[in-house]
């Protein structure tokens, strides 16, 4: 009888722990209408060229321990926007992004280091142009709360980092066109329906 009671308590505790763990994690879907990656690169020393890619994916927020949150983002390389159609075409060719062969890039967060209540460094793997390299994003939490437009719980982040394009096999016109590429990321995500 006593042993059965102990088994029952163990089972009950494991159920409570499981439910608490589930409740602590909330899935947010990245809104592709309001999420993007902007890149900036030096052009011959005369100007800084800029382009933009849309993004989608998932964020799993851990409310109990934010450092255990996860992020998985897909960047739509084949949806490049520069505002200049001829430049888009040039950059989508094989010497640069080769967007027919590599239509997307991905970033998968591996480790989150909290800096303050609204800043963190997110380390993860960026796969671009068929090559995967570690990258650290410097992230700022902009806002978390009810979205007044659709009444959904939403969260917004801004982030920045820099990569060397040569690390990802994109070496055309080096060093005249800069190797270092600055990335600025803005993401809005909405809580997924349970």
BELCOR-V829314 format. One record per pair of residues at least 12 apart in sequence whose ideal C-beta (glycine too) atoms are under 6 Angstrom apart, sorted by the first residue. I is the first residue (numbers start at 1). GAP is how many residues later the second one is. If there is no record, write none. Layout:
BEGIN
i;gap
I;GAP
I;GAP
END
This chain:
BEGIN
i;gap
24;38
24;39
24;40
25;35
25;37
26;35
26;165
27;33
27;165
28;31
28;127
28;161
28;163
29;161
29;163
30;26
30;27
30;157
30;159
31;157
31;159
32;22
32;24
34;154
35;20
35;152
35;153
36;16
36;18
37;16
37;18
37;38
37;146
37;148
38;14
38;146
39;12
39;142
39;144
40;142
41;137
41;140
42;136
43;134
44;132
51;29
51;31
52;29
53;22
53;23
54;22
54;25
55;18
55;20
56;18
57;15
57;16
57;17
58;14
59;12
59;130
67;45
67;47
69;43
70;39
71;38
72;36
73;34
74;30
74;32
75;30
77;20
77;22
77;26
77;27
77;28
78;21
78;25
95;77
96;74
96;76
102;27
102;28
105;22
105;23
106;21
107;17
107;19
108;16
108;17
109;13
109;15
110;13
110;14
111;12
118;23
119;21
120;19
121;15
121;17
122;15
122;17
123;13
128;40
129;39
129;40
129;41
131;37
131;38
133;34
135;26
137;22
137;24
138;22
139;18
139;20
140;18
141;16
142;14
142;16
143;13
152;38
152;39
153;38
154;36
155;34
156;32
157;30
158;28
159;26
160;24
161;22
162;18
162;20
163;18
164;15
164;16
165;14
165;16
166;13
END
